């Protein structure tokens, strides 16, 4: 069935500046004293869009804690075992020994391979077309000037793959002769990954002149928090506050760092003063951090095989037992349909779930949670559905994100010790004398303010914050 949707576009949002436009002017077509009959005015405002606020995500999954620095740094554990996936052998098929070159993008600096003579390794061919197999070998030498090491194969048939093949190498043990010492062994230090983020400053302001405050338009309103009232300018102030609170969350989700050659980042990136009109450095938001350090899946989860690939990937990472899916409506429907298809008694889609088949029962065609290797809980994310935000976006569309539940232990560079932190949390700038988590103050000479000779009341809002994604390798971003 096809639908014709009206109106075809979303309603206009409040103007960012106080400019008189034809689109926001209550003109003579609405009311004049020259009209013979006054209009029948309904004094209660109709809530045509329901709860318009999109902030709730970070309240559910994150925590907030203070920071007193321009830079937030933390260290995360590296892998316990040693593995390289982009290696090459100079030996041919059948050779008894070879030199292996490590070319991984994140390989250690030349001459600093965490390998030592006597370790035993498995070398596996990456080419699935040839399926040349694998070898077991012992390391006989490690280069001190390059990322190479020599191996001797245990198999009499020698190397099983061609010299041109890319191979994976991982250490599984060691072997030494009787009476040998450890004088030529090296100490392998723990691997730490250092991450950092920078807080950004967010500001907002609401202003109303003293003259307008003396001539208030009365209308009964109901705000998103359930309060009712009549002062129109107070409602506008409340909506400014709601909009600012939404931006506190969406900025943490969408923020990106300004690249060195960008128009926004030239000034602070050292390219030169005056090259950028903005001169800002940005910050690393949730999506940016997961895209760069986490897992990204394209498309929707239409069948169980798609979701199994997600689970298999989680197995290779932190294997967190409980996870929450924050998704848009379309992906939510896809997951519901995928789960419903597993019920062999519900070909028509009318019996899946834990139901008693009561004729008076309201049929529930959705799922809020399930277990497939791990526990997954599903929640609609309003931000991804809202027509004035991510809803309806075509380019760069995001369908949802998987967030691990609980907390993890990291080394806090500021505290200088290990600390337990939620996987996802916000750090706001604060000290003993200044708290910039959510500042608000009133200036002007109207509405009770007496800080300046401005014939108006100005309500100012400010926050300085950054989001920290710990263990981003445990997160999954679902892109369209």
Secondary structure, 3 states (H helix, E strand, C coil): CCCCCCCCCCCCCCCCCCCCCHHHCCCCCCCCCCCCCCCCCCCECCCCCCCCCCCCHHHHHCEEEEECCCCEEEEEECCCCCEEEEEEECCCCCCCEEEEEECCCCCCCCCCCCCCCCEEEEEEECCCCCCCCEEEEEEEEECCCCCEEEEEECCCCCCCCCCCCEEEEEEEEECCCCCCCCCCCCCCCCCEEEEEECCEEEEEEEEEEHHHHCCCCEEEEECCCCCEEEEHHHHHHHHHHHHHHHHHHHHHHHCCECCCCCCCCCCCCCCCCCCCCCCCCECCCHHHHHHHHCEEEECCCCCHHHHHHHHHHHHHCCCCCEEEEEECHHHHHHHHHHHHCCCCCCCCCCCCCCCCCCCCCCCCCCCCEEECCCEEEEEECHHHHCCCCCCCCCCCCEEEEEEECCEEEEEECCCCEEEEEECEEEEEEECCCCECCCEEEEEECCCCCCCCCCCEEEEEEEEEEEEEECCHHHCEEEEC
